[in-house]
Amino acid sequence: MRGIIITVGDELLIGQVVNTNASFIAEKLTAAGVEVCRILTVPDNESEIVKAFEEALPNYDLSIVTGGLGPTHDDVTKKAVCRFFGVDLVPSPEVRRTIEEFLLQRRLPWSQAAEEQTLVPSGAVIIPNRRGTAPGELLERDRRHLVVLPGVPHEMEGMMEEFVLPFVKKNSSGQVILNRTLKTTGISESALAERIGPIDQLLARGERLAFLPSASGVRMRITVTKSDRTAAEERIGGIESVIRARVGKYIYGAGEEELEQVVGAILRERGVRIAVAESCTGGLIADKITNVPGSSDYFERGVVAYSNASKIDILHVPSRLINQHGAVSQEVAEAMATGIRSVSGADIGLSTTGIAGPAGGSEEKPVGLVWIGYSDVTRSAAARFHFGRERLIIKQRAAQAALEMVRRSLLKIK
C-alpha cells in the first residue's frame, strides 16, 4: 500500500507551527506497512486542496489529509472534499449524537459552530472523534481511499489509533516495513560511510540505509521491506550486526534511546554517582541527566561555575591555574572536574569550560574551543574539542561529548 500525507494550513507554510502531524502519521503508517511516498502541505485554500486531491487519489492507495475541519471561515477542507467528489454537505445524526455527548460531558452549550460540525460529505464513512467536535471522514474512488482528519494533534492521534490503523491493517497486502535506527556520536557522516564500506554490498536485496546528521551525532536508519515479519527481522538484524562490527565504539544506542539514558543506565547498574561542574554549557549537561526518570539514583549535583570567582570559590580551582593558563584550558578543566568530585563526594566529576561566542575568541583560543574534564578515583584528565562557531550548537555538542566521555570511561572504551 502506497500512501501520501496532505497537511492543510497557512500556519504550516509560513513556519508558525511545526508540522508534527505529518511526522506522527508517517511513523504510524510506516509501522503498519504503508510506504509513505510523499508529504504535501497546502494552504487554507479550497482550490489548492482540490489540486492536492487530484494529484493524490489517482496515484496512491491511501491519502490522508489533516487540518481545516473546524467551523471557522478558513476551514475549507470539507468543502474541497465535496467539490472533488461531486457531493453535498449533509447533516449526520451520528455525528450530532457524538457532539452532544462531548459537549454534555464538558458542560458546554450547543452552538452554531457545533451545528456546522454535524455536516459531512454525503456518502462518507464517519470516523468518530472522541476528543473533539470535528468528525473525520473516509471516502473511496476507484478503490483508492481518502481519509480526512482534524488538525488538532491529540484529536488526530486518537482517530489514527482507533480507526485509521485498524482500517489499514484490514486492507493491506500484508507487507512488512521495518525501520531500525542506530545512534552515533563523535564521528562525522562521511567517516561513518567510509567505515561501513560499499553500500551496494551491504544492501544487496533492496534495503535502504539513511544517514541523518544532527548537532549531537549521526543517526543511521535501516529500512527493510519483506512479505512477513520474521524475514524482515532476520534481514534487518543481519545488516545491523555488520554495521555494529564496522562502526563499533561510535554507536551508543538504538531507536529512541538518548545518550543520557544510556549513561544513566550504566551508572545505576554500577552503583556510581556523578557530579557536574559546567561553565560554557550553562547547566545543559545536568539538564540532560535529570531529564531521565530516576536520575536521583546516580546524579549527586550540578554546579554552573561561570565566572572565574565561582570556579575558585565553589570548586577550589587554584587561582594560579587560571592566571597562568586561562579559564579555558586543560589545567582548569581537570581542576574543575577534580573539584566537583571532591566537594560533592561523588565517584565521578565532569566539567566543561570553553568559548561559546560569538565574541571572546582569539587565534590561540578560538570560538568553539571547549575543554572537557573528567575525574574519578583512578585518574583525572581533560580533552580538547572544537565545536564550530554557533553558540547553541557549541553547547549541545559539548554536552553530548561530555556524556560520551563518561560512557567510554565507564565501559573502558578508547
Buried (B, 14 or more C-beta within 10 A) or exposed (E): BBBBBBBBBBBBBEEEBEBEBBEBBBEBBBBBBBBBEBBBBBBBBBEEBBBBBEBBBEEBBBBBBBBBBBBEEEBBBBBBBBBBBEBEBEEBEEBBEBBBEBBEEEEEEEEEEBEBBBBBBBEBBBBBBEBBBBBBBBBEEEEBBBBBBBBBEEBBBBBBEBBBBEBBEEEBEEBBBBBBBBBBBBBEBEBBBEBBEEEEEBBEEEBEBEBEEEBBBBBBEBBBBBEEEEBBBEBBEEBBEEBEEBBEBBBBBBEEBBBBBBBBBBBBEEEBBBBBBBBBBBBBBBBBBBEBEEBEEBBBBBBBBBEBEBBBEBBBBBEEBBEEBBBBBBBBBBBBBBBBBBBBEBBBBBBBBBBBBEEEBEEEBEBBBBBBBBBBEEEBBBBEBBBEBBBEBBBBBBBBBBBBBBBBBBEEEE
